[in-house]
Amino acid sequence: MEVEVTIEHEGTPYTATYLVVGDELIVYLPNGEPRATVLRGLNPESAARQHLRSYIRSVTQHKQ
């Protein structure tokens, strides 16, 4: 089952979906790009938020 995580940055909401398959987290970023992480005990939502934060940094740096 896919789960959504949303982070608002400077008034703009960014949403990614993620799912866990075994011990692997697969995150689908707002641009459709998938990213994967082996969880090894990490909290899936926390790890998905980190991927989304990284995406937001890369997108907002390009706007400056």
C-alpha positions in Angstrom: 0.0 0.0 0.0 1.3 3.4 -1.0 1.5 6.1 1.7 1.8 9.9 1.1 4.1 12.3 2.9 3.8 16.1 2.4 6.2 18.8 3.3 5.4 22.5 2.9 8.3 24.7 1.9 7.8 28.5 1.5 4.1 28.0 1.1 4.3 25.3 -1.6 3.3 21.8 -0.6 5.5 18.9 -2.0 4.0 15.4 -1.8 5.8 12.1 -2.4 4.3 8.6 -2.1 6.2 5.6 -0.7 5.8 2.0 -0.1 7.8 -0.7 1.7 8.7 -4.0 0.1 10.4 -6.3 2.5 13.1 -4.1 4.0 13.3 -1.7 1.0 11.7 1.7 0.9 10.7 3.0 -2.5 9.8 6.7 -2.7 8.2 8.3 -5.7 9.1 12.0 -5.8 6.8 14.8 -7.1 8.5 14.6 -10.5 7.9 10.8 -10.7 11.5 9.8 -10.0 11.8 6.7 -7.8 14.4 6.5 -5.0 15.1 3.4 -3.0 16.6 2.8 0.4 17.3 -0.3 2.5 15.6 0.5 5.8 17.6 -1.7 8.2 15.5 -0.6 11.1 14.8 3.0 10.0 11.3 4.4 10.2 9.9 4.4 6.7 8.1 7.7 7.0 11.2 9.4 8.4 13.3 8.0 5.6 10.7 9.1 2.9 10.7 12.6 4.4 14.5 12.8 4.0 14.2 11.9 0.3 11.5 14.5 -0.1 13.6 17.1 1.7 16.6 16.4 -0.6 14.3 16.8 -3.6 12.9 20.1 -2.3 16.5 21.4 -1.8 17.5 20.5 -5.3 14.4 22.1 -6.8 14.5 25.3 -4.8 18.3 25.8 -5.4 17.6 25.8 -9.1 15.0 28.5 -8.7 17.4 31.0 -7.1 
